[in-house]
């Protein structure tokens, strides 16, 4: 994800997630994802957020990409003042 970041803001978001992961790892926590497709999308408010979804025989890649696009085009941040 770092190598394919499209702008400085997206790279900053990814690096923040990496830093948080490293901090939790140092404290003995492990992070596991219940999903296996993770996208970083730019939301309507202009901020970036992670969109996660399963990818298997029931949920196709095409359907997941369509859902990620729809989510990005219709959503604001979940934990941001712009969503209040």
N, C-alpha and C positions, 0 to 999 in steps of 0.2 A: 504494500500500500504506500509506503514511503516513496518508493521509486516512481510511482504513477500519480503522485499528488499533482493536481492541476494548478494550484496557486499557493501562495504563502499561508493564507488562512487555513486551507485544508491541511497543509503540512503541519502547521501549529497544532491543529486539533488532533491529528494522528500522534504527534509527539507527546501531547498531554496524556493521551490514553496509554502510551508506552511507559511514560513516567509513573503514572498511577499503578500500572501493572507491576513495574519494578519495585515500587514502594511496598505494595501488598505482598509481593513475593519475598522481600527481605523480612517481613514480619511473620512469614510462615504460611500465609494464605495461598491457596491455589485458585486459579480462575478456570472455570470450565464453561463451555458454551453448549447449550442444548440445540443450537442450530448450526448448520454447516455452510451457510451462504451468508456472508457479511458484506454489506455495501456501505459506503459513505455517500450520503446524498445531501445536496444543498436544498434546504427547505424554502418555503415561500418567504420566510422572514430574512433569508440570506445567510443564515447560519448553517453549519454542517451537523449532521447527526448520523449515528449508525442505524442502519436498517438490517434486521436479521430475519432469516427465513430458512426453513428446511428445504433441502433439495434432494428429492428422491423420485421414485417412480410415480408417486401420487402428485407431487408438486414439481412441475417441469421448470427448467431454466427460463424459458420464454414467459411463463406465468409469473415467476419470481421477478424477472426484470420489469414486467408490466406493473406488478404491484409496487415495486420500489419506485418506479417513475410516478405512478399515481400518488403514492405517499409523499414524495418530494414536492409534487405540484399542488397538493392540497393541505399540507401540514405546516405548523409552526413548531418551534422547539418545545419539548416536553418540560424542560426545567429552566426556562428563560423568561425574563420579565416581558418579552414581546408576546408571550402567550397569555398574559393576564388581561 
